[in-house]
């Protein structure tokens, strides 16, 4: 392990280090450990951490958490940041860079040129349940074959963890020659008369010359009238950082469709322990930004647990695993996200145990599972995928479009004891029921679903919208006007 070696004066190993090493540039892997006592401790400056000598250890050395003893038997084992240190020095660093290709886990991690190699090393340096008093930004320069995870506390308002992915490659680029914004009874479409957008359906599109601090983004779907025109969600950006989402008209603007930085799901647990309410960002605890969470293997588990409104998680322009699960507790907001598999095809992301706010979601299906709450705005589902709400869920759909559902019971499927408020649903090319209702549906405006085999299946009884409101007397399934 090519690191500087220092020894704290409080440790008995100090005398041995001074006598044997002398040169502070000497590496841990080069130490003569034969004359050191078992369980001796040394401090390695490059990772700001202690290593303990275990002469009976037979663990496989990895050069970063386990380092082979140079002389004699055994290994040096890393203790973990914050375990023996009174103050973890790494918590003062608020910008981190990770590069799986060119990084090194002995680097400082504070710049692209000095990047770490793995998320695991970042997690080790944070220690157990670190406390953040200001925003901490982690920039992923390459895709990672690992699951980003961290348990942490936020001790000031305005503090949060921001994990941002860097585009990996350009799949298509050009200029938007036509754009139709998705709206009630209108599917979103985007065109480049000189491009082949259909070849890269399911990918994230980014406007590159908007002049805004943050590039507007959306996901595109399959072809709609030729290879140069595809279905799409509404491009959006944050007009107030992580707070106000604003729709953007990309007509005449340059774009790039890019392969996103991918990771194998996520596992974050966040708690805010002190909040004065003085910051506009005080209710945000986690931002996952421009990431493909479906990973190389496809459909990994995504876990987000937070303490509620004062530590809400925001997923911005993220792709979610097609058959994976977003599980957790607290509030999660999707902004311009999509459900898709690692191969680029669409699917249905399952959401479990979360209060969900979705803005401008597009592509693939969405399954909201028992006990969850969902508020959907500008949701465009395509690629033969359904919106499904299981029993005991509450959902509000402000605007949603569903297209080309060829199988299954319905375009929108609701289980027993579910509530759906203010329903604005439209679509085309659907061969299933427009709405398959086994519970309770409250609507603000009767939805329109073109191409369905029938407009509604209410508790097993087929009904047209002319017959709604309707309560099935056999099981009390119903579609009625919102009170």
N, C-alpha and C positions, 0 to 999 in steps of 0.2 A: 504494500500500500504506500504509494509515493506521497507522503505527507510530512509536514513538519511535526516534530515531537516535542511536546512540552510536558512538564510534570508539576502538579500543584504542590506547594510546600507542605500542605497538611497530610500528604500521603507518604507512607513509609518507603514507597518506591523511589522517592526523589533522590536519595543518596545513590541508589543503584544507577538511575538514569544519568546522573551527573558523572559518576565514575566510569560507566561503560560507554556512554554516548559522547558526551562533551560537545559534539557538533550538533546544533539545533536543527540542521537540515537533514539529519539522519532519519531514515524511514522506519515506521513501525515494523514492516516486514523484514527489515534488515537488522533489527535488534538481536543481540545475543541474550536470549531469554533463559538460557540454561542456568545462569547464576541468580535469577530472580526467584523470589518465593512464589508458590502457587497463590492465585488470587491477587497478584500485584496489579495495581491500577496505573495507567498512563493516560495522559490527555493529548489527543490528536487535534492540532490546531485547524487543519483544513476543513474538518467536519464539526469542529467545536463540540467534541464529545469524548467521553471516557471509554477506554477499552480495558477489559479485565482478562488476565492470563488464566487459562484453564488447562493445566498440563495433561489432564485426562481426556480432554475433548477429542472426539472423533468426527465432529461435524465437517461437512464439506465446505471448504473456504470459498467465499465469493468475492473477496477483496474489498468489501465495503461494510459488511456487518460481521463477518467472520474472516480473520486474517491468520494465515498459518504462521506458527512460531518458526523463526528462522533456524534456531538451534534447539535440539531436543524435541520432545513430543508436545502435542497439544496445539491449541489455538488461542488467539486473542478474540474476545467476544465484545461487541459494542453494547453499551448500556442503554442508549437511546437518549435523545436530547431532552433535557429537563428532568431526568431521573436523578442525577447527582448534582446538577447545577442549580444554584439558588435562583439565578435569573437566566433564562434561555436567551442567548444573544441573537438567535435567528429570528425571534419575534419582532425585532426592530426593523427588519427588512420587509418592505411592503410591495416590492415587485420581484417576481420570480419568472424564470424562463426554463422550459423543459424541452430538450431535443434528443429524441431516442437515437438518432443517427450520429450526431457529432457532439453530443453533450458528454459530460463526465460527472459522476456522482461525488467527486471530490472537488468540483468547481464551486464557486461562490453562489452561482445561480441568479445573480443580479442583472445579467444582461444576456443578449442573444449569443455573444461571443464567449460568455462564461457560463453557459447553460448547464443545468443538471441533465442527467440522462433518463431519469425515471421519476414518476409520481411517487413511488415508494420512498425515495430518498427525501422528497419534499415532506412527505408525511412523517418520516422519522425525525426530521429537523424541527417540525412543529411540536413534537412531543404529544403527551397525553392531554387532551382537552385544552388546547391553547386558548388564550383570551386575546381577541383583537379589539383594539381601541380606535382603529381607523381602517379605511378600505385596504384590502389586500388583493393584489391582482396576480394571477398565474396565467402566463401565456404559453400555450402548447404550440410549439413550432412544427411538430410532426405528429402523426398518429401514434397512439400508444396501445400496445397489446396488454393493457392492464386496466383495472377499474379504479378511477379516481375516487378516493374516500377520505373523509376527515370528520371528526367530531370536534366541535369548537364552540366557544362562547363569544358573544359580542357584548362589550362592556360600555360602549358609548353609542348614542344615536349617530347615524351616518356611517357606522362601520358595517362592512359586509365582506364576503369572499366572492371574487369575480374570476371565473375560469373561462378563458377565451381561446378558441381554436383558430389557427391560421390556415387559409386555403392551401391545399396540397398540389393542385394542378388545375389548369384551365381546360375544360372539356369543350366549350363553345363560347364564342364571343362575337359581338356585332352591335347593331343598333336596332332599337325597338322601332318598328315601322307602324305598328298599330297596337292598341290596347283597349280592352273592354273591361271595366271594373266590375267585379262580381257584386250583384245587388239582388233584390227580391225579383225572382223569375228571370234573372240574367246570370249566366255562368261567366266567370272570368276567363278572358282569353288574352294571349300575348303573341305577337307576330314579329318575325324578322324575315322579310321577303327574300333575303340572301342566305338565310341560315337553315340548318336542319335541327330544329329544336326537339322534334319527336325522338331523335336518337338518344337524347339525354334526359328523357322524362323521369320525374321523381327526384331530380336534383335541385339544389338551391341556386337561385338566380340572384345576382347582386348588381345594382346600378352603380357604375363606377365614376360618373361625372355629374353627380347631383349637386355638388358644391356644399353639401351638408357635412356636419362633423361626423355623422355616422351614415354609412351607405345604406339606403333602403334595400330590403331583401324580401324574397318570397320563395315558394317552391312551385315548380311547374309539374304538370301532369302529362297525360297522353295527348296524341295528335287530335286536333279538332278542325277538320277541313283541309288537311294537307300537312306535310312535314314541317312547313315553316310556321304553322300556327298550333299552339298547344293550350290546353286549359291551365289556369294558374290561380293562385291566391292573390290577395291584394298586397302589393309591395308596401311596406311600412317602415317607419323609423321612430325613434324616441325624440319627440320635440322637447321634452324635459327628461333628462337622463333617468332611465329605469322607471319612469312614472307615466307620462302622457304618450300614448301611441297615436301616431298620425299616419293616415293613408297618403300614398305618394303616386302621382301619375307619371309613369316612366316613358310616355310617348316621346320619341325623338332622342332618347338618351342612350348612351352606351351601356352595355351590360357584359357580364361574364358569368357563365355557368361553371361552377367549380366543384371539384371533389373536396368535401369537407374533411377536416381533421377528425378522425374517428377514435373513440374509446369504447371499452367494453362495459357499457352501463355506467352507473355511479352509485355512491353510497355516502350521503351527507346527512349529518345530524347537527342542527344548529339551535342555539338557545340565546336569546337576548336577556341579559340580567340587569341592565340599567338603561333607561331611556328617558331623556328629558323632553323629547318631541320637538327639538329645535331644528331638525334637518328635514328637508323634503324627502330624503332617502331613508328616513329612520325606520320605515316599516319593511325594508328589504334586507334579507339576511344572506341570500345566495343568488348569484346570477350565473347561469350556464349559457354561454354565448357562442353561437355559430359552431356547434359541435354535432357530429353524427354519433349518437349514443348507441346505435345498433351494433357497432363494433365489427370486428373481422369475422366473428363466429355467427353474428346475427341474433337478435332477440334476447339480449342479456337483461338481467334484472336491474331496474333503476329504483333506488330508494332515496326518498327525500323526507326527512322528518324535521319539523320546526315547531316553534312555540306559538305559531298562529300568526295573526295579523302583524305583529311587530317584528317578525322574522321571516316574512314571506319569501318563497323561492320564485325566481323568474327564469323561464327558459325562453331564450330569444333566438329565433332562426335555427332551431335544433331539429334534427331528424331523430325519430324515436323508433325503437325496434318494432317490427311488424306484428309479432305475436308475443312480444315481451310484456312486462308488467311494470307500471309505475306505482310503487307502493310507498306508504308512509303515513304521516300525520301532519295536519296543519294546512296552510294555504299554498297553492302552487298556481302560478300564472303562466300560460303558454302564449307567446306572441310570435306570429308568423312561423309556426312549427309545422311539422308533417310527420305522419307515421309511415315508415317504410322499412324494408329489410336491408341487410347489408349488401344484397345483390342489386338493390335499386328498385325492386318491385314493391308495390303497395301492400299494405296489410292492415291489421287492426290492433292498436295499442290498448291494453287493458289498464284501467285506472282503478286503484283500490284504496279506500280509506282516506281520501284526500278531498279537501274543498278546492275545487278546480275552477279557475277563471281562464277562458280560452279566447284569445283575440286573433282573428285572421289565420286560423289553422287550415291546412290544405293537404289533400292527398291522403289516401288510405282511410281506414276505418277507425272508430273509437268505441271502446267498450267501457262504460262507466259501471263499476261493480258495486255490489251491495254496500250500503252505508256511506256512499260518497255523495258529494254535492258538486254540480257542474253548472257553470254559467258560460254559455257559448255565444260568441259574437263573430260574424263573418266567417263561418265554417264552411268550407267547400270540400266535400268528400267525392272523390272519383276513383276510378279503377275498380269498379264493382264491389265497393266496400260499404258496409252499413254503419249506422249510428245505433248503438245498443245500450240501453239502460236497464240494469238488472233490478231485482226487487229492492224495495226500501231505499230508493234514491230520489233525490230532488234535483231537477235540472231546469234551467231557463235557457231557451234558444232565442236569441234576438234575430239572427239571420243564419240560415244554413241552406246549402245546396247539395243535393245528392244525385249522382249520375250513374247510369249504366249498371244498376244492380240487377243481375240476371238470375240470381238464386237466393234462397233463404226466404224467411217468412215475410220480411218487410224491409223497406228502405230505412224506416225508423222503427225500432223494436223496443217496447217498454214492458218490463216485467210487472208482477203483482205489486201493489202498494207503492207505485211510483207516481211522482208528480212532475209534470212538464208545463211550465208556465210561459205565457207570451210566445207562442209558437209561430215562427215565420219560416216556413220550410218550402222549398221548391226544387225542381229538378227536371230531368228528361231522360228518356231511354231506359226507364226502370221497368223490369218485368215482374217484380215482387209487389206485394201490397205496399201502398204508400205509407201507411202507418199500421203497425201491428201492436195493438194495445191490450195488455192483460191487467192494467191497473187503472190509474186515474190520470187523465190529461186535462189540464186547463190551457186554453189557448186565448191569445189576444186577437188573432186573425186566423181564419181558417186557412190551413196550408194548401198549396197547390202542388201536386206531383204528377207531371205528365208521363204517360207511358206505363203507368203501373197497371197490374191486372185488375185491381180495384183500389179505390181510394183509401179504404180503411177496413181493418179486421178488428172488431171491438169485442173482445172476450169470446171469439169464435164465431161472431156474426158479421157477415160482410155488409158494409154500409157505404153509401156515397155521401159526399159532403152535404148534399141537399137534406140528408136525414140527420145531420148533426146539428144540435147536441143530441146525444143518445146515451142512455144508460141501459146496459144489458141486464134484464131482470134476473137471469139465472146466476150471475156471478158478480153483478154490480160494477163490472168494468165500464168505463165511461170516457167520453170526450165531451166536455162542457165548456161554456164561456168562462173565461177568467173572472173571478169575482172582483 
